[in-house]
Amino acid sequence: MIDTQKIREFFPAIKAGRVVSNNAASTQIPVQLLDLLKELAVQYDNVHRGQSRSSLLTTEAFESSYDTIAQFVGANSRKNIILYRNATEAINSVMYSLMTEFKDGDNLVTTLMEHNSNYVPWYGLCHEILPKFGLNVECRIAKFDKQTGVLDLKHLKSLVDNKTKLVCSSGASNFLGTINPIKKIRTIADSSGYVQPTGEKKSYLLIDGAQVVPNAFIDVNELDVDFLVWSFHKMMAPFGVGALYAKEELLLKMRPFLYGGDMIAEGMVSREKVEYNSLPWKFTAGTPNILGTILSAQALRLLIDFSLNPGKYRYFMTDKKLAAADVKKAMDNIRSHEKALVGEALKILEQLPSVNIFGPKNAAGRTSLVAFTHKCKSPFKIAGELSELGIESRAGCHCATLAHHYYELNPPASCRLSFYIYNNIEDVRKACLAVKKCV
Ligand SMILES: Cc1ncc(COP(=O)(O)O)c(C=O)c1O
């Protein structure tokens, strides 16, 4: 089990007495990463743009961060990892890179439970961009069961056909908490018969892992996803870095999303022809978020250490390759811890008859969050009152606007509590008993 008592000592926000229970939006930064930021200031320099010792050291730390990130999700190498500002930008990058591959009459399939990050780019592509080029591409949306919050795989399957270039689904919903069956969605995408430019017959699968990668073990090869995106600010790192994992053969063929400096092969720019850098730098135009990248990779190392043995550093600040078995053990530990937390939240909130909880009824089917509405009291009012009671929550549609409209919520909003590795059962009880008080 997770030693939360020990872990909590490393978080200034928690030591300051905060009940941090809005973690599905962003998590807190531990003191180790704040200290590391200070240390990095000594060798502060740009990467790939200087021969000084500082620049070379920073380049080495920056580049090896890609290895850590690749190892964390079981990717073959750093060539599979592209870093952007956040998960949203990573999804947009796939949209822009694939844009010229779509053919008239194609479609793509997404779901009603998506975060707007995994719907609005596809809406924009189908309704605003491609029509300008005379291409008609349909954006299809799979339903979920309103009672259980479970994705309707039958409906999803009925929408996928031999014109479906891409299936885009969240790995877990940031509103319902539902954990989606990625392997089953993969099987559906595989059976579409869509002929990709490589000759392969299948739909590509993009998984929005923003609510999965921080909370559960993910092996991209086992899941056979074509694209996976997530953000590090939901797993202890500071704001500003999101990742795209993609299969190497796709990245090799795909157009860059951003064009400019450092993404070109050294010296290979002429008026007639530009050649691109090797992976992953082909997709890293302009000066990247260097410190953010290093901190993000170290956040992953620290997360494993926290989960397995807090205070002892097996991986943090070492160049040790992440052992898949350790990543799995660490993330399975986090998953069990969060299951216990969300189970407790459900147990308390279910006793409030005026409260309606969204998503799966059992903790096993959901990630570490619970969203609810009250018969008469607005979620915004509840969140405001919770804040006065020292509880951090989020009211709104959580960018899952389609799903809130699907429930015909007016305003399209719910109140959400969400937990992470440093929360203990007392936090959950305090938060839920505060909800009880408010309603
Ligand atoms: C499921 C899901 N997808 C995408 C995002 C967007 O992440 P970011 O704000 O890092 O782009 C979020 C953030 O809340 C999310 O929960």
The ligand as a MOL file (V3000), in Angstrom:
LIG
                    3D

  0  0  0     0  0            999 V3000
M  V30 BEGIN CTAB
M  V30 COUNTS 16 16 0 0 0
M  V30 BEGIN ATOM
M  V30 1 C -9.5800 13.6490 -20.1910 0
M  V30 2 C -8.8060 14.9080 -20.4350 0
M  V30 3 N -8.3460 15.1680 -21.6620 0
M  V30 4 C -7.6410 16.2590 -21.9380 0
M  V30 5 C -7.3620 17.1890 -20.9680 0
M  V30 6 C -6.6110 18.4030 -21.3390 0
M  V30 7 O -5.3840 18.4430 -20.7310 0
M  V30 8 P -4.4930 19.7540 -20.8580 0
M  V30 9 O -5.2300 20.8530 -20.1730 0
M  V30 10 O -3.2280 19.3930 -20.1980 0
M  V30 11 O -4.3470 20.0170 -22.3110 0
M  V30 12 C -7.8230 16.9830 -19.6700 0
M  V30 13 C -7.5860 17.9690 -18.6070 0
M  V30 14 O -8.3610 18.1130 -17.7040 0
M  V30 15 C -8.5590 15.8070 -19.3930 0
M  V30 16 O -9.0240 15.5430 -18.1730 0
M  V30 END ATOM
M  V30 BEGIN BOND
M  V30 1 1 1 2
M  V30 2 1 2 3
M  V30 3 2 2 15
M  V30 4 2 3 4
M  V30 5 1 4 5
M  V30 6 1 5 6
M  V30 7 2 5 12
M  V30 8 1 6 7
M  V30 9 1 7 8
M  V30 10 2 8 9
M  V30 11 1 8 10
M  V30 12 1 8 11
M  V30 13 1 12 13
M  V30 14 1 12 15
M  V30 15 2 13 14
M  V30 16 1 15 16
M  V30 END BOND
M  V30 END CTAB
M  END
